[in-house]
Amino acid sequence: MKIIVVKPFQNPKVMEIEHTLEAMQKIVGGYIEAVYPFDDPDVALVCNEEGKLEGLTPNRFLLNRNNGICDFICGDFFLCYAPADSENFESMPDNLIQKYIEKFSAKGVRI
């Protein structure tokens, strides 16, 4: 499965991982949680469900349209495709990869 991995203080990277829960948990370092904060409703941000509670390193802010911080993600996370008509995560489509690489190269991400 092709994903975009985002680590604190690093630029995002495209990676291929096995399409398994274990591979996804390894990327985020624990239980996974998917959130959908983007204008593209089929793009999932998958993070460590307990990242804030475990004190993982703050990674990226999510900014609203007024540039105010509305949330932040702690620890490593990844982006993948999660179409509404499927129960599974899928590879990120090539037409969205560059858009999200650019979006997450900034310190904050506008949603």
C-alpha positions in Angstrom: 0.0 0.0 0.0 1.4 3.4 -1.0 1.3 6.0 1.8 2.8 9.3 2.8 4.6 9.1 6.1 5.0 12.3 8.1 7.5 12.4 11.0 8.2 15.3 13.4 10.8 17.8 12.0 11.1 15.9 8.7 9.6 16.3 5.2 6.9 13.8 4.3 8.0 10.7 2.4 6.1 8.3 0.1 6.5 4.7 1.3 5.2 1.3 0.3 4.0 -0.9 3.3 2.3 -4.2 3.6 -1.5 -3.8 3.7 -1.8 -5.1 7.3 -2.8 -3.7 10.6 0.6 -4.6 12.0 2.4 -2.6 9.3 0.2 0.4 10.0 0.7 0.1 13.8 4.5 -0.1 13.3 4.4 3.3 11.4 2.5 5.1 14.2 4.0 3.2 17.1 0.8 1.9 18.6 -2.9 1.6 18.0 -4.2 3.4 14.9 -6.8 6.1 14.7 -8.1 7.6 11.4 -9.3 11.2 11.1 -10.6 12.9 8.1 -9.9 16.7 8.4 -9.4 17.5 4.7 -11.5 18.9 1.8 -10.8 15.6 0.1 -13.2 13.3 2.1 -11.5 10.1 1.1 -8.0 11.0 2.4 -7.3 9.7 5.9 -4.8 10.9 8.4 -3.8 7.8 10.4 -2.0 8.5 13.7 -1.3 6.9 17.1 -4.6 6.8 19.0 -2.8 7.6 22.2 -0.1 9.9 20.9 -1.0 12.9 23.0 -1.6 10.8 26.1 1.8 9.0 25.7 3.6 12.3 25.3 4.8 11.6 21.8 6.7 14.5 20.0 4.3 17.1 18.5 4.4 16.7 14.8 2.1 19.0 12.8 -0.6 21.6 13.7 -3.9 21.5 11.8 -5.0 25.0 11.0 -8.5 26.3 10.3 -9.3 28.7 7.5 -8.4 31.7 9.7 -4.9 30.2 10.4 -5.9 29.4 14.0 -4.7 26.1 15.4 -7.6 23.7 15.7 -5.6 20.6 16.7 -2.2 19.0 16.6 -0.9 15.5 15.8 1.7 13.9 18.0 4.1 11.2 16.8 4.5 9.7 13.4 1.5 9.5 11.2 0.6 8.6 7.6 -1.9 9.6 4.9 -3.7 7.1 2.8 -6.8 6.8 0.7 -10.0 5.6 2.4 -12.9 5.8 -0.1 -16.4 6.0 1.5 -17.5 2.9 -0.4 -14.8 0.7 1.1 -14.1 -0.5 4.6 -10.3 -0.6 3.9 -7.5 1.8 3.6 -6.0 1.9 0.1 -2.9 3.3 -1.6 -2.8 7.0 -2.0 -3.6 7.9 -5.6 -0.8 9.4 -7.6 -2.9 12.5 -8.3 -3.1 13.3 -4.6 0.5 12.5 -3.5 2.1 15.8 -4.6 -0.7 17.8 -3.1 -0.3 16.3 0.3 3.5 16.2 0.2 3.3 20.0 -0.3 0.6 20.5 2.3 2.6 18.7 5.0 5.9 20.2 4.1 4.8 23.3 5.9 4.8 23.7 9.7 1.0 23.9 9.9 -1.7 22.3 7.7 -4.8 24.3 6.8 -7.9 22.1 6.7 
